[in-house]
Amino acid sequence: MKYAWDWTDKYGGGILDQLKKLGCSCDWDRTKFTLDDDMYESVIIAFETLHEKGLIYRGNRMINWDPEAKTTVSDEEVNYVEEDSSLYYIKYLIEDSDIDLQIATTRPETLFGDTAICVNPNDDRYKKIIGKNAIVPICNRRVPIISDPYVDLEFGTGCLKVTPAHDINDYNLGIKHNLDTIDIFNEDAELNSNGIAL
């Protein structure tokens, strides 16, 4: 609660100034904050009512995290920028065989959080390995090879490493295929104990 008050003290006046500059016509002597004594009870009642109606719920969801401010960032505040980057090719051995899969990724550091390999069910190159397991390099964890039409046959090698904790598309695949989620970063965006192969 202290952080909310500190934030309001620091930025609340600036927000009001912006509203005035935008031409908003309000009674500026009667501004309210959700934690004001005379508002708090109403806010709690509204929150509980929304919760009882199932409009507010607690659940696991991928969030955008700012490691400097140590806070979440709303989806609306995130601006995705296309940029040129390198593709890294990583080999994943198929369990109990001498066959490996090459997977192209722009995020090789996230392999510690991989919980599946995914191929397109219409890709003839990989039909025989669907349902088998692959071994994640370095950490030697066994993960299933699954199929989903989400995988682009033309991108990279046609194989996708699925890291549900660190990519929204992988997160959605993880939910659809009931995959584990392994968070490999701490709040400073550094590798945590899950992200360090011992």
Backbone as a chain_set.jsonl record, in Angstrom:
{"seq": "MKYAWDWTDKYGGGILDQLKKLGCSCDWDRTKFTLDDDMYESVIIAFETLHEKGLIYRGNRMINWDPEAKTTVSDEEVNYVEEDSSLYYIKYLIEDSDIDLQIATTRPETLFGDTAICVNPNDDRYKKIIGKNAIVPICNRRVPIISDPYVDLEFGTGCLKVTPAHDINDYNLGIKHNLDTIDIFNEDAELNSNGIAL", "coords": {"N": [[0.817, -1.184, 0.0], [1.995, 1.179, 0.706], [3.67, 1.71, -1.454], [1.797, 2.303, -3.453], [0.694, 4.687, -2.476], [3.024, 6.284, -2.428], [3.578, 6.346, -5.163], [1.31, 7.701, -6.098], [1.599, 10.169, -4.804], [3.883, 11.037, -6.1], [3.276, 11.006, -8.898], [0.587, 11.626, -9.278], [-0.248, 14.369, -9.359], [0.885, 15.171, -11.784], [-0.587, 13.691, -13.614], [-3.118, 14.842, -13.29], [-2.493, 17.426, -14.215], [-1.975, 16.824, -16.911], [-4.527, 16.002, -17.738], [-5.897, 18.426, -17.47], [-4.56, 19.966, -19.405], [-5.423, 18.631, -21.644], [-7.911, 19.58, -21.828], [-9.977, 18.692, -20.229], [-12.936, 19.038, -18.383], [-13.479, 19.276, -15.191], [-14.379, 19.004, -11.702], [-11.932, 20.081, -10.044], [-11.355, 20.316, -7.396], [-12.413, 18.196, -6.126], [-11.146, 15.739, -6.536], [-10.485, 12.222, -6.508], [-8.968, 9.313, -5.055], [-8.464, 5.836, -5.247], [-7.705, 4.695, -2.811], [-8.38, 6.527, -0.897], [-9.795, 7.348, 2.286], [-12.631, 7.692, 2.307], [-13.339, 6.403, -0.003], [-12.336, 3.861, -0.102], [-13.826, 1.673, 1.069], [-15.993, 1.445, -0.706], [-14.645, 0.736, -3.016], [-13.636, -1.784, -2.309], [-16.056, -3.197, -1.932], [-17.085, -3.08, -4.553], [-15.081, -4.514, -5.888], [-15.295, -7.059, -4.649], [-17.905, -7.736, -5.421], [-17.644, -7.892, -8.219], [-15.875, -10.04, -8.274], [-17.433, -12.111, -7.17], [-19.262, -12.401, -9.228], [-17.741, -13.569, -11.092], [-16.251, -11.996, -12.77], [-13.851, -10.988, -12.096], [-10.936, -12.706, -11.473], [-8.516, -14.959, -10.109], [-5.63, -16.166, -11.573], [-3.085, -17.99, -13.354], [-1.087, -16.254, -15.6], [0.642, -15.054, -18.421], [2.767, -12.267, -18.09], [3.918, -8.935, -18.844], [7.038, -7.808, -17.856], [8.865, -5.361, -16.13], [12.141, -5.146, -15.487], [13.647, -3.129, -14.319], [11.91, -1.296, -12.988], [10.664, -3.147, -11.487], [8.032, -4.14, -11.833], [4.82, -4.981, -13.267], [3.855, -4.531, -16.704], [1.329, -3.216, -18.662], [-0.333, -4.856, -21.421], [-1.131, -2.99, -23.31], [0.761, -1.025, -23.081], [3.041, -1.974, -24.193], [5.223, -1.835, -26.857], [5.83, -3.458, -29.741], [8.656, -4.009, -31.7], [9.901, -4.529, -34.869], [12.95, -6.029, -35.639], [16.187, -6.663, -36.992], [17.743, -9.692, -36.275], [19.823, -12.336, -35.031], [19.55, -15.765, -36.028], [19.74, -18.629, -34.165], [20.912, -21.922, -34.263], [20.021, -24.852, -32.742], [20.76, -28.11, -31.627], [18.682, -30.785, -30.806], [18.607, -33.876, -29.39], [16.831, -36.798, -30.362], [15.214, -38.878, -28.146], [16.636, -42.029, -27.231], [17.839, -42.555, -29.705], [20.008, -41.866, -32.523], [19.394, -39.645, -33.858], [18.983, -36.195, -34.516], [17.254, -33.079, -33.971], [17.293, -30.005, -35.576], [16.803, -26.808, -34.392], [15.725, -23.574, -35.016], [16.19, -20.479, -33.425], [15.622, -17.236, -31.991], [16.09, -16.754, -29.417], [18.152, -18.223, -27.705], [18.878, -18.466, -25.015], [16.624, -19.158, -23.628], [16.28, -21.873, -23.68], [16.491, -23.393, -21.392], [14.002, -23.316, -20.292], [12.412, -24.778, -21.946], [9.683, -26.913, -22.689], [8.63, -28.581, -24.517], [8.897, -29.809, -27.904], [7.701, -28.675, -30.95], [6.04, -29.526, -33.95], [4.642, -29.066, -37.228], [1.637, -30.771, -37.954], [1.224, -31.445, -40.59], [3.652, -31.608, -41.771], [5.665, -33.534, -43.554], [8.32, -34.226, -43.047], [8.586, -34.618, -40.335], [6.641, -36.314, -39.319], [7.034, -38.949, -38.354], [8.227, -38.666, -35.892], [6.515, -37.49, -34.111], [5.087, -37.617, -30.945], [7.222, -38.887, -29.82], [10.111, -38.354, -27.671], [12.329, -35.615, -26.968], [15.629, -34.462, -26.1], [16.537, -31.808, -24.119], [19.228, -29.719, -24.762], [22.194, -29.214, -22.749], [20.787, -29.015, -20.169], [19.698, -31.5, -20.228], [17.011, -32.413, -20.113], [14.07, -34.31, -20.604], [11.645, -33.876, -23.094], [8.367, -33.774, -24.609], [7.633, -34.439, -28.089], [5.464, -32.689, -29.897], [2.562, -31.96, -31.978], [1.227, -29.265, -33.885], [-0.837, -27.085, -35.761], [-0.04, -24.468, -35.581], [2.692, -24.149, -35.98], [4.928, -22.796, -38.283], [5.586, -23.99, -41.386], [7.494, -22.994, -43.088], [9.293, -21.431, -41.689], [12.503, -21.139, -40.32], [13.621, -24.27, -39.344], [11.292, -25.609, -39.322], [10.712, -26.769, -36.957], [9.768, -26.1, -33.636], [10.879, -24.837, -30.595], [9.294, -25.028, -27.529], [8.562, -22.756, -25.116], [6.849, -22.085, -22.627], [6.824, -20.208, -20.46], [8.0, -17.895, -21.357], [7.215, -16.731, -23.764], [4.452, -15.481, -25.454], [3.034, -16.834, -27.471], [4.05, -19.421, -27.216], [3.192, -19.852, -24.637], [0.416, -19.993, -25.021], [0.342, -22.31, -26.628], [1.286, -24.062, -24.701], [-0.822, -24.091, -22.835], [-2.85, -25.168, -24.441], [-1.804, -27.724, -24.971], [-1.339, -28.738, -22.494], [1.177, -28.342, -21.145], [4.094, -28.2, -19.016], [5.23, -25.281, -17.242], [8.135, -23.493, -17.024], [9.737, -21.121, -15.328], [12.52, -19.257, -15.976], [13.817, -16.955, -15.285], [14.768, -14.414, -12.895], [13.442, -11.629, -10.944], [15.081, -9.608, -11.791], [15.593, -10.112, -14.379], [17.585, -11.935, -14.803], [19.141, -15.166, -15.117], [17.587, -17.634, -13.149], [17.671, -20.286, -10.643], [16.424, -22.318, -12.099], [17.247, -21.736, -14.599], [19.871, -22.3, -14.816], [22.136, -24.635, -15.678], [23.193, -27.326, -13.833]], "CA": [[0.0, 0.0, 0.0], [2.868, 2.348, 0.767], [4.132, 1.996, -2.814], [0.696, 2.95, -4.182], [0.625, 6.074, -2.019], [4.227, 6.979, -2.911], [3.403, 6.561, -6.599], [0.285, 8.741, -6.255], [2.2, 11.442, -4.403], [4.884, 11.439, -7.089], [2.767, 11.17, -10.26], [-0.823, 12.007, -9.339], [-0.38, 15.756, -9.814], [1.225, 15.224, -13.212], [-1.725, 13.151, -14.365], [-4.151, 15.883, -13.288], [-2.038, 18.486, -15.127], [-2.186, 16.35, -18.284], [-5.965, 16.054, -18.012], [-6.251, 19.843, -17.657], [-4.029, 20.388, -20.707], [-6.266, 18.012, -22.674], [-9.181, 20.295, -21.872], [-11.023, 18.046, -19.426], [-13.662, 19.952, -17.503], [-13.826, 18.52, -13.987], [-14.299, 19.74, -10.446], [-10.583, 19.713, -9.63], [-11.275, 20.339, -5.931], [-13.033, 16.973, -5.586], [-10.517, 14.543, -7.113], [-10.478, 11.073, -5.604], [-8.024, 8.218, -5.265], [-9.146, 4.613, -4.791], [-7.359, 4.357, -1.43], [-8.867, 7.544, 0.041], [-10.63, 6.739, 3.332], [-14.053, 7.682, 1.961], [-13.536, 5.626, -1.232], [-11.78, 2.52, 0.051], [-14.862, 0.664, 1.31], [-16.747, 1.268, -1.957], [-13.771, 0.013, -3.945], [-13.613, -3.182, -1.865], [-17.372, -3.779, -2.233], [-17.162, -3.261, -6.009], [-14.169, -5.6, -6.241], [-15.884, -8.326, -4.198], [-19.075, -8.013, -6.261], [-17.136, -8.356, -9.514], [-15.297, -11.367, -8.058], [-18.543, -13.058, -6.992], [-19.905, -12.597, -10.534], [-16.782, -14.231, -11.974], [-15.666, -11.027, -13.693], [-12.467, -10.852, -11.646], [-10.505, -14.006, -10.981], [-7.08, -15.139, -9.973], [-5.142, -17.263, -12.389], [-1.752, -17.806, -13.905], [-1.119, -15.629, -16.911], [1.894, -14.418, -18.779], [2.748, -10.819, -17.936], [5.084, -8.174, -19.271], [7.725, -7.44, -16.627], [9.919, -4.359, -16.228], [13.113, -5.519, -14.458], [14.169, -1.954, -13.622], [10.883, -0.791, -12.072], [10.169, -4.307, -10.727], [6.578, -4.108, -11.894], [4.228, -5.433, -14.52], [3.537, -3.515, -17.703], [0.13, -3.686, -19.36], [-0.157, -5.181, -22.837], [-1.328, -1.771, -24.093], [1.949, -0.181, -22.976], [4.173, -2.632, -24.848], [5.339, -1.585, -28.291], [6.699, -4.437, -30.379], [9.429, -3.415, -32.778], [10.596, -5.492, -35.727], [14.363, -5.724, -35.784], [17.013, -7.751, -37.502], [18.479, -10.383, -35.223], [20.412, -13.594, -35.48], [18.894, -17.04, -35.752], [20.679, -19.606, -33.631], [20.45, -23.286, -34.515], [20.34, -25.716, -31.61], [20.424, -29.516, -31.876], [18.009, -31.542, -29.752], [18.616, -35.301, -29.718], [15.608, -37.561, -30.129], [15.515, -39.88, -27.124], [16.883, -43.413, -27.648], [18.209, -42.623, -31.125], [21.141, -41.003, -32.851], [18.827, -38.6, -34.712], [18.757, -34.938, -33.816], [16.451, -32.043, -34.615], [17.854, -28.662, -35.498], [15.746, -25.834, -34.161], [16.17, -22.191, -35.14], [15.58, -19.594, -32.427], [16.262, -15.949, -31.719], [16.243, -16.692, -27.961], [18.766, -19.473, -27.245], [18.977, -18.514, -23.55], [15.395, -19.683, -23.024], [16.173, -23.336, -23.813], [16.342, -23.989, -20.057], [12.579, -23.354, -19.981], [11.68, -25.553, -22.957], [8.931, -28.056, -22.156], [8.204, -29.416, -25.65], [9.264, -29.459, -29.274], [6.454, -28.738, -31.71], [6.132, -29.55, -35.414], [3.338, -28.991, -37.887], [1.177, -32.139, -38.246], [1.238, -31.663, -42.04], [5.037, -31.594, -42.241], [6.085, -34.926, -43.772], [9.664, -34.456, -42.512], [8.59, -34.896, -38.898], [5.49, -37.129, -38.891], [7.448, -40.168, -37.646], [8.753, -38.407, -34.542], [5.452, -36.959, -33.247], [4.81, -38.549, -29.847], [8.488, -39.291, -29.194], [10.677, -37.345, -26.775], [13.623, -35.035, -27.312], [16.429, -34.095, -24.935], [16.955, -30.403, -24.158], [20.671, -29.645, -24.546], [22.794, -28.654, -21.54], [20.111, -29.465, -18.938], [19.361, -32.917, -20.442], [15.628, -32.706, -19.712], [13.253, -34.988, -21.615], [10.414, -33.147, -23.418], [7.625, -34.436, -25.687], [7.53, -33.843, -29.425], [4.03, -32.562, -30.15], [2.252, -31.339, -33.273], [0.2, -28.231, -33.863], [-0.799, -26.31, -37.008], [0.553, -23.148, -35.338], [4.083, -24.115, -36.443], [5.101, -22.363, -39.668], [6.417, -24.952, -42.128], [8.525, -22.294, -43.858], [10.213, -20.668, -40.851], [13.598, -21.896, -39.717], [13.691, -25.682, -39.745], [9.961, -26.209, -39.196], [10.569, -27.256, -35.579], [9.659, -24.99, -32.693], [11.072, -25.134, -29.177], [8.163, -24.416, -26.833], [8.984, -22.222, -23.828], [5.611, -21.413, -22.219], [6.965, -19.115, -19.495], [8.726, -16.733, -21.873], [6.722, -16.28, -25.065], [2.995, -15.579, -25.369], [2.571, -17.889, -28.379], [4.402, -20.684, -26.564], [2.294, -19.95, -23.482], [-0.874, -20.484, -25.534], [0.557, -23.721, -26.985], [1.404, -24.8, -23.447], [-2.173, -24.292, -22.29], [-3.571, -26.069, -25.348], [-1.244, -29.079, -24.915], [-1.136, -29.095, -21.088], [2.618, -28.431, -20.914], [4.638, -27.533, -17.84], [5.791, -23.941, -17.43], [9.341, -23.344, -16.211], [10.219, -19.741, -15.35], [13.973, -19.34, -15.811], [14.375, -15.646, -14.952], [14.348, -13.781, -11.647], [12.812, -10.329, -11.198], [16.066, -8.733, -12.424], [15.76, -10.639, -15.738], [18.772, -12.782, -14.828], [18.783, -16.575, -14.964], [17.421, -18.137, -11.786], [18.196, -21.652, -10.508], [15.876, -23.138, -13.188], [17.914, -21.368, -15.839], [21.299, -22.6, -14.738], [22.359, -26.086, -15.716], [24.211, -27.718, -12.842]], "C": [[0.867, 1.256, 0.0], [3.34, 2.729, -0.63], [3.049, 2.722, -3.609], [0.577, 4.412, -3.776], [1.833, 6.867, -2.504], [4.09, 7.313, -4.385], [2.409, 7.695, -6.84], [0.845, 10.109, -5.893], [3.159, 11.957, -5.47], [4.256, 11.801, -8.433], [1.334, 11.689, -10.364], [-1.043, 13.414, -9.85], [-0.088, 15.904, -11.293], [0.091, 14.723, -14.081], [-2.843, 14.186, -14.43], [-3.772, 17.026, -14.226], [-2.25, 18.084, -16.582], [-3.66, 16.411, -18.662], [-6.424, 17.489, -18.253], [-5.785, 20.339, -19.02], [-4.832, 19.804, -21.862], [-7.638, 18.672, -22.765], [-10.298, 19.643, -21.092], [-11.641, 19.073, -18.478], [-14.176, 19.152, -16.314], [-13.837, 19.466, -12.791], [-12.985, 19.326, -9.79], [-10.404, 19.744, -8.111], [-11.826, 19.056, -5.309], [-12.427, 15.707, -6.201], [-10.446, 13.449, -6.053], [-9.419, 10.065, -6.035], [-8.645, 6.973, -4.636], [-8.828, 4.238, -3.346], [-7.722, 5.458, -0.435], [-9.817, 6.875, 1.032], [-12.093, 6.638, 2.93], [-14.352, 6.889, 0.687], [-13.214, 4.143, -1.038], [-12.858, 1.447, 0.202], [-15.67, 0.39, 0.041], [-15.939, 0.474, -2.974], [-13.75, -1.471, -3.59], [-14.932, -3.869, -2.194], [-17.503, -4.047, -3.733], [-16.286, -4.433, -6.45], [-14.769, -6.954, -5.865], [-17.092, -8.715, -5.044], [-18.647, -8.536, -7.627], [-16.555, -9.764, -9.393], [-16.395, -12.421, -7.934], [-19.247, -13.367, -8.31], [-18.961, -13.267, -11.538], [-16.127, -13.299, -12.972], [-14.23, -10.679, -13.321], [-12.074, -12.208, -11.079], [-8.995, -14.028, -10.886], [-6.674, -16.329, -10.82], [-3.726, -16.987, -12.839], [-1.88, -17.252, -15.306], [0.25, -15.033, -17.179], [1.744, -12.907, -18.658], [3.981, -10.215, -18.586], [5.724, -7.634, -17.996], [8.815, -6.424, -16.918], [10.936, -4.643, -15.127], [13.724, -4.321, -13.734], [13.177, -1.444, -12.587], [10.342, -1.891, -11.167], [8.642, -4.312, -10.671], [6.095, -4.649, -13.231], [3.966, -4.235, -15.419], [2.342, -4.047, -18.481], [0.433, -3.963, -20.829], [-0.259, -3.934, -23.703], [-0.103, -0.867, -24.081], [3.164, -0.769, -23.688], [4.121, -2.341, -26.34], [6.329, -2.59, -28.869], [7.363, -3.79, -31.579], [10.101, -4.531, -33.562], [12.059, -5.078, -35.807], [15.087, -6.938, -36.329], [17.757, -8.377, -36.328], [18.988, -11.701, -35.783], [19.487, -14.76, -35.172], [19.982, -17.997, -35.282], [20.081, -20.99, -33.85], [20.955, -24.188, -33.397], [19.9, -27.135, -31.947], [19.827, -30.15, -30.622], [18.01, -33.003, -30.186], [17.237, -35.903, -29.475], [15.988, -38.71, -29.204], [15.647, -41.275, -27.731], [17.144, -43.537, -29.144], [19.467, -41.788, -31.33], [20.703, -39.885, -33.801], [18.673, -37.326, -33.884], [17.887, -34.011, -34.657], [17.199, -30.733, -34.485], [16.702, -27.688, -35.367], [16.346, -24.442, -34.215], [15.442, -21.339, -34.107], [16.329, -18.273, -32.362], [16.56, -15.809, -30.228], [16.876, -17.979, -27.416], [18.834, -19.59, -25.72], [17.738, -19.108, -22.893], [15.287, -21.204, -23.108], [16.015, -24.028, -22.465], [14.875, -24.099, -19.645], [11.754, -24.124, -20.992], [10.95, -26.723, -22.302], [8.339, -28.92, -23.265], [8.914, -28.938, -26.904], [7.983, -29.633, -30.074], [6.749, -28.692, -33.205], [4.722, -29.447, -35.981], [2.886, -30.407, -38.248], [1.177, -32.466, -39.736], [2.643, -31.68, -42.623], [5.548, -33.033, -42.328], [7.455, -35.233, -43.177], [9.636, -34.969, -41.077], [7.467, -35.806, -38.413], [5.894, -38.336, -38.042], [7.928, -39.913, -36.216], [7.704, -37.812, -33.594], [5.109, -38.02, -32.199], [6.069, -39.081, -29.184], [8.94, -38.18, -28.247], [11.998, -36.851, -27.322], [14.322, -34.656, -26.013], [16.885, -32.646, -25.104], [18.449, -30.35, -23.874], [21.033, -28.937, -23.234], [22.107, -29.17, -20.274], [19.619, -30.907, -19.045], [17.969, -33.309, -19.942], [14.877, -33.313, -20.893], [11.967, -34.193, -21.826], [9.7, -33.853, -24.567], [7.742, -33.686, -27.013], [6.046, -33.874, -29.782], [3.809, -31.964, -31.537], [1.131, -30.331, -33.103], [0.31, -27.425, -35.159], [-0.242, -24.9, -36.827], [1.953, -23.039, -35.947], [4.128, -23.801, -37.931], [6.076, -23.311, -40.364], [7.615, -24.281, -42.799], [9.55, -21.567, -42.989], [11.268, -21.579, -40.24], [13.64, -23.308, -40.246], [12.328, -26.365, -39.689], [9.722, -26.858, -37.845], [10.577, -26.042, -34.655], [9.95, -25.492, -31.29], [10.001, -24.363, -28.424], [8.592, -24.054, -25.41], [7.826, -21.422, -23.238], [5.77, -20.233, -21.261], [7.503, -17.836, -20.119], [8.347, -16.308, -23.284], [5.208, -16.494, -25.073], [2.445, -16.662, -26.298], [2.868, -19.272, -27.805], [3.514, -20.918, -25.342], [0.946, -20.52, -23.92], [-0.778, -21.94, -25.99], [0.627, -24.582, -25.725], [0.054, -25.083, -22.812], [-2.92, -25.328, -23.127], [-3.117, -27.516, -25.19], [-0.89, -29.517, -23.487], [0.345, -29.305, -20.754], [2.992, -27.751, -19.601], [5.141, -26.147, -18.233], [6.968, -23.802, -16.482], [9.857, -21.918, -16.38], [11.713, -19.763, -15.051], [14.621, -18.012, -15.426], [13.9, -15.174, -13.584], [13.8, -12.392, -11.965], [13.775, -9.304, -11.794], [16.354, -9.142, -13.866], [17.091, -11.371, -15.897], [18.32, -14.228, -14.652], [18.669, -16.946, -13.489], [17.943, -19.572, -11.729], [17.618, -22.598, -11.559], [16.614, -22.891, -14.496], [19.4, -21.614, -15.833], [21.46, -24.106, -14.689], [23.478, -26.427, -14.748], [24.911, -28.984, -13.262]], "O": [[0.524, 2.263, -0.62], [3.408, 3.911, -0.967], [3.348, 3.654, -4.356], [0.382, 5.281, -4.626], [1.684, 8.006, -2.947], [4.434, 8.413, -4.817], [2.641, 8.554, -7.692], [0.597, 11.092, -6.591], [3.241, 13.161, -5.715], [4.649, 12.792, -9.049], [0.917, 12.142, -11.43], [-1.922, 13.643, -10.681], [-0.748, 16.682, -11.982], [-0.165, 15.264, -15.156], [-3.447, 14.392, -15.483], [-4.623, 17.542, -14.951], [-2.66, 18.908, -17.399], [-4.006, 16.822, -19.769], [-7.243, 17.742, -19.136], [-6.516, 21.047, -19.712], [-4.914, 20.405, -22.934], [-8.428, 18.368, -23.659], [-11.462, 20.002, -21.272], [-10.937, 19.871, -17.858], [-15.178, 18.443, -16.412], [-13.355, 20.595, -12.876], [-12.935, 18.333, -9.065], [-9.401, 19.248, -7.599], [-11.716, 18.855, -4.099], [-13.128, 14.709, -6.369], [-10.358, 13.726, -4.856], [-9.035, 9.982, -7.202], [-9.287, 7.066, -3.59], [-9.611, 3.528, -2.715], [-7.407, 5.341, 0.749], [-10.553, 5.955, 0.675], [-12.734, 5.617, 3.18], [-15.52, 6.723, 0.335], [-13.758, 3.284, -1.732], [-12.802, 0.418, -0.472], [-15.994, -0.76, -0.255], [-16.482, -0.357, -3.703], [-13.836, -2.322, -4.475], [-14.935, -4.999, -2.682], [-17.974, -5.109, -4.139], [-16.694, -5.245, -7.28], [-14.753, -7.887, -6.667], [-17.283, -9.892, -5.35], [-19.213, -9.504, -8.133], [-16.718, -10.587, -10.294], [-16.298, -13.497, -8.524], [-19.769, -14.466, -8.494], [-19.332, -13.503, -12.688], [-15.506, -13.761, -13.93], [-13.484, -10.138, -14.138], [-12.814, -12.788, -10.285], [-8.297, -13.222, -11.502], [-7.315, -17.38, -10.779], [-3.232, -15.866, -12.714], [-2.689, -17.728, -16.103], [0.928, -14.565, -16.265], [0.733, -12.335, -19.067], [4.965, -10.908, -18.844], [5.036, -7.065, -17.148], [9.603, -6.603, -17.847], [10.645, -4.412, -13.953], [14.267, -4.481, -12.641], [13.547, -1.185, -11.442], [9.643, -1.61, -10.193], [8.044, -4.466, -9.606], [6.856, -4.759, -14.192], [3.868, -3.095, -14.965], [2.342, -5.2, -18.911], [1.346, -3.373, -21.406], [0.435, -3.819, -24.713], [0.06, -0.032, -24.971], [4.206, -0.12, -23.772], [3.106, -2.57, -26.998], [7.512, -2.578, -28.532], [6.714, -3.11, -32.373], [10.788, -5.377, -32.989], [12.365, -3.905, -36.02], [14.66, -8.079, -36.151], [18.328, -7.675, -35.494], [18.615, -12.113, -36.881], [18.744, -14.746, -34.191], [21.016, -18.147, -35.933], [18.885, -21.199, -33.644], [22.156, -24.273, -33.14], [18.812, -27.347, -32.482], [20.389, -30.062, -29.53], [17.47, -33.333, -31.242], [16.561, -35.56, -28.505], [16.961, -39.423, -29.449], [14.886, -41.657, -28.62], [16.722, -44.505, -29.776], [19.927, -41.095, -30.422], [21.531, -39.258, -34.462], [18.287, -37.368, -32.716], [17.798, -34.142, -35.878], [17.684, -30.39, -33.406], [15.743, -27.736, -36.137], [17.343, -24.156, -33.552], [14.23, -21.459, -33.933], [17.526, -18.208, -32.644], [17.212, -14.85, -29.817], [16.201, -18.748, -26.733], [18.847, -20.701, -25.189], [17.787, -19.518, -21.733], [14.296, -21.771, -22.65], [15.466, -25.128, -22.394], [14.536, -24.88, -18.756], [10.526, -24.129, -20.912], [11.515, -27.434, -21.471], [7.626, -29.884, -22.987], [9.452, -27.832, -26.963], [7.263, -30.617, -29.901], [7.594, -27.923, -33.664], [3.739, -29.71, -35.289], [3.677, -31.174, -38.798], [1.134, -33.638, -40.11], [2.807, -31.758, -43.84], [5.828, -33.668, -41.31], [7.73, -36.383, -42.835], [10.55, -35.673, -40.649], [7.351, -36.047, -37.212], [5.176, -38.706, -37.113], [8.024, -40.846, -35.419], [7.973, -37.649, -32.403], [4.87, -39.18, -32.535], [5.999, -39.664, -28.102], [8.233, -37.192, -28.051], [12.699, -37.563, -28.041], [13.691, -34.544, -24.962], [17.53, -32.296, -26.092], [18.901, -30.876, -22.857], [20.245, -28.158, -22.697], [22.776, -29.708, -19.392], [19.169, -31.477, -18.051], [17.777, -34.404, -19.413], [15.033, -32.879, -22.034], [11.273, -33.867, -20.863], [10.351, -34.467, -25.412], [7.925, -32.469, -27.047], [5.453, -34.94, -29.947], [4.753, -31.518, -32.189], [0.218, -30.511, -32.297], [1.414, -27.116, -35.607], [0.003, -24.206, -37.814], [2.358, -21.96, -36.382], [3.46, -24.447, -38.738], [7.241, -23.417, -39.978], [8.632, -24.927, -43.048], [10.58, -21.129, -43.501], [10.96, -22.648, -39.714], [13.687, -23.524, -41.457], [12.216, -27.558, -39.973], [8.659, -27.431, -37.606], [11.312, -25.08, -34.88], [9.342, -26.463, -30.838], [9.818, -23.168, -28.658], [8.936, -24.923, -24.609], [7.821, -20.195, -23.338], [4.924, -19.339, -21.252], [7.469, -16.786, -19.478], [9.105, -15.585, -23.93], [4.737, -17.579, -24.733], [1.481, -17.34, -25.943], [2.043, -20.181, -27.894], [3.131, -22.052, -25.054], [0.401, -21.415, -23.274], [-1.704, -22.721, -25.768], [0.095, -25.692, -25.689], [-0.188, -26.181, -22.311], [-3.541, -26.245, -22.591], [-3.932, -28.435, -25.264], [-0.226, -30.535, -23.291], [0.719, -30.315, -20.157], [2.3, -26.847, -19.135], [5.435, -25.88, -19.398], [6.819, -23.974, -15.273], [10.353, -21.552, -17.446], [12.128, -20.235, -13.992], [15.838, -17.944, -15.257], [12.787, -15.483, -13.158], [13.706, -12.019, -13.134], [13.344, -8.246, -12.253], [17.25, -8.589, -14.504], [17.655, -11.42, -16.991], [17.247, -14.487, -14.106], [19.54, -16.617, -12.684], [18.59, -20.028, -12.671], [18.258, -23.597, -11.888], [16.605, -23.734, -15.393], [20.112, -21.186, -16.741], [20.978, -24.766, -13.769], [24.577, -25.881, -14.837], [25.797, -29.464, -12.555]]}, "num_chains": 1, "name": "protein.A"}
